[in-house]
Amino acid sequence: MQMTLFGDERPWSVTPLRKGLLKWIGNKQRVAHEIVSYFPPDFGTYFEPFVGSAAVLATFSPKRAISSDTFAPLIEIWQTLHDDPDRLKRWYAERWHSVMAKDKVEGYERVKASYNSRPNGADLVFLCRACYGGVVRFRKADGYMSTPCGVHRPISPASFARRVDEWHRRTEGCQFKLLDYGEAMNLARPGDLIYCDPPYTHSQAILYGAQSFQLRDLLRTIADCKRRGVFVALSIDGTKRSGNLICDLRLPSGLFHREVLVDCGRSMLRRFQMAGETLEAELVADRLLLTY
C-alpha cells in the first residue's frame, strides 16, 4: 500500500523485477517498480548517485543513465557487469565452488579474509550473496567487512549467471562511475532525473561510508539541482515499527512538492539484529520525496 499526500498520479507502469543481483542493506528490489511509477513522464539522462544494489536502475532500465558510488569494490562489480558479464559469472562461480566443496563456513571466512586484505569486487559479489541475512556490514574504524556466513545456501552459479544476463541487458544504457554524490549530481543538466537512495540516518550506519554521510549536505545539493531545472526523487527514512514511529527529519520548507509513503515490509536489518525473533512489529515505510 502507498499513501500520498498530493494525489496519486503515476506516469510510469513498470513490471516488478523479482530477482536481484546483489543483496544489500536498503535494497529497493521489492518496491522499485512503485518508486519508478512516480518518476516524471519525460526526462533526459537518469542519474543514481547512490547506486547500491541498483534495484531501481535495473527495474526502470532507462536508455541513458549514469550510476555512481564512492565504494570502489561495488562499482567494480557494476562496471564488470556492463563491460564483461562473463567475467562476473566466473568470479562468483569460482568462489561458490571453492566454498561449497568442503566446509561452507571455513570457505566463506577464506573469501572474507581475502576481501579484507584487499577490498575487491570479485570477493564482494560472492560475500554479499552468502553472508548472514544479506547484511553486508563494515567496521567504522577501517572498513573491515565483518558479517558472518549465512545459514542459507547461496544461489548456484547457473542461477547467478542467468541473473547476470538479465541485468546486463537491463543496464546496458548505463555508465557506472566511481564518484562522490555531489560530483555525480553536478553532471545533471536541466530536464535530467536524479534518484537518490542515500544511507538512512535511523538505520544504516553500518553501510560503507554511511558514518560520514550528512543528510543536510545532500539536501543542499538537491536544492541546487532543483534551481538548475533537474528533477530529483529522494528515498529516505519514513516510519518504523508498524508505522508507530515517525522518523523525524528536518526538511527545508518548499524543497519538495510531493511526498509518498512506500510500504517496505519487514526490515532486513532488524531481522539481522534480532537474530530470528519475531518481526511482526518491525514493518517499515520509506518516504519518497519529489521536487516536482
N, C-alpha and C positions, 0 to 999 in steps of 0.2 A: 504494500500500500504506500502511496505517496500523498502527502498533504502539501498543497501550495497555498501561498499567501496572496498571490496575484493571478489567479486564474489557472487554467490547465492546458494552455496552448502548447502543442508539441509538434514541431515541424518535421521531425525525423521518426521513422518507424524502422527499427533495425532488429534483425533476428538475433537472439542471445547466442553468444559463443560459449558453449558449456565447458570446454576443456582448456585449461590454462597451460602455459608452457612452464612457467616458474611458480613456485609457492613463495609468497612474500607478505609481510605484515601490511595490512591495509589494502590487500588485494581487492580490486573492484570487479572481479570476474562475474560475480553473481548479479550485480546491479549495473554493469557497464551499459547495457542496452537502454536502461532507464535514464541514465545520465546523458547519453547521446541524444535521446529524444528531445532534450531541451536545448540543444545546440542551435544556433541561428541557421535559417534555411540557406543562406548564401554567405560565403566567406572565401578568402584567398587560401593562404597556407595554414595548415593546422600545426600548432606547437604544443608539445607536452614537456615542460621543463623539469618535472619530477617523474621520470618515466616508470620507475619501479618495475612492476610485473607487466607493464604495457597492456593491461587488460582493456582499457578504454580505447587505446590506439588500435589494437587488433580487432576489436568488435566493430569499431567505426570504419576502419580500413580506408582512410582518406587517400585521394590521389596524390596530394603533395603534403608532406609533413616533415617536421624537424623535431625529434625527440631527444632529450638530453638528461644528464645527471652528473653529479660530481664523483660518483663511485666508479672508479676505473674498472674493476672486475665485472661489474654489472654491464657497463657499456661495452666491454669486450664481448660479452655474451651476445648482446643485440647486434653489434657490428658483424660478428661471425654469422649470426642467423641471416643477415642481409647479404653478406659477401660470399660466404662459403658454408651453406647449411649442412653439407655432408661432413664437414669437419666438426661442427657442433654435435652431430649424431655420434661421431667417433668418440668425442670427449666423454659423452655420457655412457656409451656402451662399454668403453674400456674400464671405467670406474665401477660401473654396475657389475660387470663380470668379475672384476677383482674382489669386490666387497662380498658379493653373494656366493662366491665359490667356497668360502670357508666360514669363519665366524663373522657375522654381519657387523656386530658392534666393534670388534677389533679392526675390521677393514674400514669401517666408517671413520674410526679415530685416526687411521693412517692418512686417509684423504684429508681430514680436518687438519692434521698436523702439517701436511704438505701445503694446504692453503695458508695456514697461519705463518708458515716460514716465508712464503712469498705469495701474497694475495693475487689470485688469478681467476679468470673466468672459467677455465676448464674444470677446476675443482669445485668452484662455487655452483655451477649448474647442476652437479650431482648432489652436493650438500643440501641445497635448498629443497630438493625433492625428497631427500632421505632423512632430514633432521626431524626432531620431535615436534609434532604439531605444525610443521611448516613454518615455524617461527625462527627466522634467521636473526639472531641477536648478536650484538657486538659490544665488547667491553669499552667503556668510555675512555679509559686511560690510553689504550694503544690500538683499538680496533680489533682486538682478538675475537674471533668467531667462537662462541662458547656453547652453542646449543648441542645437547647430546643426540645420539642416534634415536630415531623414532621407532616405535613398536611396529609400524606398518611395513609392508613390503613395497619398496619403491617401484613405480611403473616400469615395465620391461623396456629394453632398448627398442623393440619393434614399435611399441605404443608411443614412446617418446619420438621416434623417427617420424611417425605419422603426424604427430602434432607439429614437429618442425616444418614439415612440408606445408601444412595448412597455414602456419604462422608466417612462414617465408612469403607465401602468396599474399597474405593479408597486409603485410608491412613492406612490400617491395617499393612502394612510393615514398618511403620514409628515409631520411638521413639520420643516423644516430651519432650524436656528438658528446664529447666529454666537456661539459660546460657548467658553470655556475648558473643558477636560475636567472639571475639578473642579466648576465651576458646573453643568455638564450632569449629572454623576453624582449631585450633591446633590439633583437633582429626582426621582430614582428613589425609589419607595416599596416597602415590603415586598411581595414577590411579583413585582416587576418584574425584567426581564432586561437586563443590560448586556453588550454585546460590545465589547471593547477591542482595537484593532489599532494600537498606537502606533508611532512610529518605532523601528526596531531598532537597538540600540546597536552592533552589529557591522557594520552595512552601510548605514544610511540617513541619514548625516549631511548629505546634500545636500538633503533634504526641507525644505520651508518650515517653520520653527520647530523643526526637529529638533535644532539645535545647542544649544538651551537646555533641551531635554527631559531630565528626570531620572527614571529608572525607579523609584528609591526613593520619590519623591513619589507616583507613581501607585500603587505597592503600598500605601502608607499609606491612600490614598483607597479602594482596593479593600477593605482591611481594615475601614474604616468602613462601607462598603456592606454587607459581609457581616454585620457586627454589627446592621445595621438590617433584615436579612432579605431583602436584594436578591441575586439570583443574578448572578454575574459569570463570564464566559468571557474569557480573555486569550490572544491570539496573540502570540508573542514568539520571539526567536532560539532556534533548536534546534541543527541540525547544518549544517556546510558541507563542501565538498569530498568528495562521495560518502559523507558520514557519518563521515569520519575525524576531523573537528574538532568537538568538542562545545563550543558557546558557553557559557562559564562565567558563570552569573548567580547573584547572591546572593538567594535567595528566602526569605522568613520561614517558619520551621517552622510547619506546621499551617494556613497560609493557604489552600492549595489541597488539595482532596480527591482530585483525579484529574488525570492528565497523559496526553496523547495526542501522538504524533508524526505530523504530516501531511506527506506527501511533496509537495514543491512543484515538483519537476522542476529544470530549469536556471535559474539566476539571470538575470533581466532586467538587473540592474545590472552583473553581471560580463560579460554579453555586450557592454554598452556600454564597459566599462573595457578589455576585452581586444581590442576593435576587430577582431572577426571570428576570433580564434584559437579553437581547439577548446575546447568546454566540457564534454567528457566527464568531467572530474574536478571539475566545479563543480555537482554535484547538491546540493540543499539540502532540509532538512526544518524545518518550524516546530514549536514546542511549543504545544499548545493546553492551557492550564491552567484548571481548573474549580474554583470554590469549593463546588460541590455534588456 
